[in-house]
Every structure is written in C-alpha cells, then in structure tokens.
Amino acid sequence: MRHPSKLANRSDFYSFKHNIEPKWEDPICANRGKWTMNFPKENADKSCLYTLLALIREQFDHADEICGAVVNIRGKQENISIWTKNASNEAAKARSQLPATPVLKMRAT
C-alpha cells in the first residue's frame, strides 16, 4: 500500500469491511451514513494510518455500524470519510466520531 503523501492529487483510497462495496448502492451502505474529517496534507500519512488501524482494531464505539473508510487526496488537504450503515442512527454516528482510545490525536512535530 502506498502512503497517501505518495499518491497523486485527486486520488481516492477505499478500505471497507469484507463483502461491503464502497458505493451507496451496496445494500449495507444504502442509508448513507457518513462523517468526514479534514487533515492538512503534511499529516496525510499519519492520519490515514491511524484511521485504518482504528478500523481494523475496531476501536470505534458502535464498530458494527461502520462500513469502511474513504481517503480523498485533494490539494493541500486530505479528507477521510467514515461510512456507516445508517445516517439516521444519531447515537451511533455521534459515538463513532472518535475511537475508544485517543488513536487519532494529532500533534505537530
């Protein structure tokens, strides 16, 4: 896998659970739950890595509601979107925004 900093501008990277396709037409993703975080380009590799590790290790509350993640490389920033099964499940959406442990905490180096 290439680091996001090595990908061309306007690249997209998808990481979804087994048997879930990264498209809204997939029956599991059909209710279009999604939330997005924006990171400066200089934090692209670390933020992507930490998000993927949090998904793999199921560090999010309501991990069963999460379908996968999409990383978009755009100009001077990257966007990471976490797709959930249901946009109307506000409790899961609110609780899934941060992992149970502070994996996504970013520090300037």
Secondary structure, 3 states (H helix, E strand, C coil): CCCHHHCCCCCEEEEECCCCCCCCCCCCCCECEEEEEEEEHHHHHHHHHHHHHHHHCCCECCHHHEEEEEEEEECCEEEEEEEECECCCHHHHHHCCCECCCCCCCCCC
